[in-house]
């Protein structure tokens, strides 16, 4: 009986996703008002592909769904855009072992 309760708890713990900050950039005034939200997202993803090709290819190979957040108050005349992804427990461990940078905010 203990065995099934332990397995159930372990399964619940493993199914919890980890939201990880994957890439951060800022956009200036001209980009804020000229582009639609979809265009902004794809520009940031293209920049992510260019600057960090290894990390981006790992995300594609593991079918990680990308999401994004915007922060209007980061700079007075710009907007900070953060690309995030929800990783499973196994993906989180693999990602951490491959790409963790000490003293960098990423989760």
Order of alpha helices (4+ residues) and beta strands (2+ residues): alpha-beta-alpha-alpha-alpha-beta-beta-alpha
